[in-house]
Amino acid sequence: MTLTQLNATHSPGNFCVDTSGNLVYYDFGMMDELKPNVRSGFRKFCSALFAGGPVIGDLELAANAKKLVDGVEEAGVLARGADRLAVEKLARYFMRTFKDSQLGKKGANVKETVGTDLQTLTENDVFRFPSTFTFIFRAFASIDGIGKGLSDNFDIGKLAQPFITKFTEVQKNETPTEKNLNIFAKATGLNQADIFKAISSPKKIAYIEETLREIERGDLKIRVRSLENEKALERMALTQGKMEKLLVASLLLNLAGVGTSRILRGVGVVGAVAFGLQAFITNSKITKFDKTQAKFVGTKFVDDE
């Protein structure tokens, strides 16, 4: 994250350290240099992920999740215009799971928590991984594999926490005095953010009251997106299309049965076969849709309790 240079093969024969403490590379076959946007986005991602340590409140976690999504979008992984609410919800879940894993806790079930949002984001193809991330994933996998081979208790997240903390402190560019003053101001509330919140509280209360009165008068309507209903309507549309094709196929087949001319019977049979084939294809789509839905449905077993 500092030098923007990445080596994806961390075997002992590919690099060493000289007497001055400099890292010397022997093998450049799996090296790459991060682009400026990827470097900046990856820095935001790591800073937001590790910020606050393992013990962090929900409000601070939500704020860091927004920063993490900004970093992912800047790095080119998240498509611009994607559903930010769903992505931030997904980010909060994985960040909380990562924090819990650092504390030795078991995370919540992904299907029960963010299953529907994850399915919607996957179907909309909002995530796109640049080719450089192949080297990044390989680098982490190599380090994790070597560490797990040396010790079963190896945890790359716990080991990376001090380095990321130091990195974020360097990014702030604070002197020790400024750091102590900021800690004191945060603990006592004598800081610009808390003072601004105290001064602007009456305006916020007035805004809430005005919003509630607009809702009472009917001038403001709350729109809620229900992903479950959207999926139900999507399946209903597929089922309705299948029934319509079967109905048309049966009508054409009856027409072919009562037709007096050979041409009329031939047209009826051909049309019935065509619409029957379309109904079969639609039925295959419904089966595939149900299988996809089943992947994102949370199922508990006795062993999970």
Stockholm file with secondary structure:
# STOCKHOLM 1.0

chainA/1-305         MTLTQLNATHSPGNFCVDTSGNLVYYDFGMMDELKPNVRSGFRKFCSALFAGGPVIGDLELAANAKKLVDGVEEAGVLARGADRLAVEKLARYFMRTFKDSQLGKKGANVKETVGTDLQTLTENDVFRFPSTFTFIFRAFASIDGIGKGLSDNFDIGKLAQPFITKFTEVQKNETPTEKNLNIFAKATGLNQADIFKAISSPKKIAYIEETLREIERGDLKIRVRSLENEKALERMALTQGKMEKLLVASLLLNLAGVGTSRILRGVGVVGAVAFGLQAFITNSKITKFDKTQAKFVGTKFVDDE
#=GR chainA/1-305 SS CCSCEEECCCCGGGEEECTTSCEEESCCTTEEECCHHHHHHHHHHHHHHHTTCSSCCHHHHHHHHHHHHHHHHHTTSBCTTCCHHHHHHHHHHHHHHHHHHHTTCCCCCHHHHHHHHHHHHHHTTCBCCCTHHHHHHHHHHHHHHHHHHHCTTCCHHHHHHHHHHHHHHHHHTCCHHHHHHHHHHHHHSCSHHHHHHHHHHHHHHHHHHHHHHHHHHTSSCCCCCCHHHHHHHHHHHHHHHHHHHHHHHHHHHHHHHHCSSHHHHHHHHHHHHHHHHHHHHHHHHHHHHHHHHHHTSCCCCGGGC
#=GC SS_cons         CCSCEEECCCCGGGEEECTTSCEEESCCTTEEECCHHHHHHHHHHHHHHHTTCSSCCHHHHHHHHHHHHHHHHHTTSBCTTCCHHHHHHHHHHHHHHHHHHHTTCCCCCHHHHHHHHHHHHHHTTCBCCCTHHHHHHHHHHHHHHHHHHHCTTCCHHHHHHHHHHHHHHHHHTCCHHHHHHHHHHHHHSCSHHHHHHHHHHHHHHHHHHHHHHHHHHTSSCCCCCCHHHHHHHHHHHHHHHHHHHHHHHHHHHHHHHHCSSHHHHHHHHHHHHHHHHHHHHHHHHHHHHHHHHHHTSCCCCGGGC
//
